[in-house]
């Protein structure tokens, strides 16, 4: 998840639900909001 993998795929491989991953492992995403926003903007701009 911290490297931008699809949450459903990460959850399946971790044998957990997306809800569990986003609740328990959310610390993996701390401090990365700016990088994710940049990535999203790049994808949307094509």
C-alpha positions as CSV (number, residue, x, y, z in Angstrom):
1,X,0.0,0.0,0.0
2,X,2.8,2.4,0.9
3,X,4.2,2.0,-2.6
4,X,0.9,2.7,-4.4
5,X,-0.4,-0.8,-5.0
6,X,-4.1,-1.2,-5.4
7,X,-5.7,-1.6,-2.0
8,X,-7.8,-4.6,-3.0
9,X,-4.7,-6.5,-4.3
10,X,-2.7,-5.7,-1.2
11,X,-5.5,-6.8,1.0
12,X,-5.9,-10.1,-0.9
13,X,-2.2,-10.8,-0.6
14,X,-2.1,-9.9,3.0
15,X,-5.2,-12.1,3.6
16,X,-7.0,-9.1,5.1
17,X,-9.8,-6.8,4.1
18,X,-9.2,-3.3,2.7
19,X,-10.8,-2.0,5.9
20,X,-8.3,-3.8,8.1
21,X,-5.4,-2.6,6.0
22,X,-6.5,1.0,6.0
23,X,-7.1,0.9,9.8
24,X,-4.2,-1.1,11.0
25,X,-1.6,-0.3,8.4
26,X,-2.5,3.3,7.8
27,X,0.8,4.4,9.3
28,X,2.5,3.3,6.1
29,X,0.8,6.2,4.4
30,X,1.8,8.9,6.9
31,X,3.8,11.7,5.3
32,X,3.2,10.5,1.8
33,X,0.1,12.6,1.0
34,X,2.0,15.1,-1.1
35,X,3.6,12.3,-3.2
36,X,0.3,10.6,-3.7
37,X,-1.4,13.8,-4.7
38,X,1.4,14.5,-7.3
39,X,1.0,11.0,-8.7
40,X,-2.8,11.3,-9.0
41,X,-2.4,14.7,-10.7
42,X,0.1,13.3,-13.2
43,X,-2.3,10.4,-14.0
44,X,-5.3,12.6,-14.4
45,X,-3.4,15.1,-16.6
46,X,-2.4,12.3,-18.9
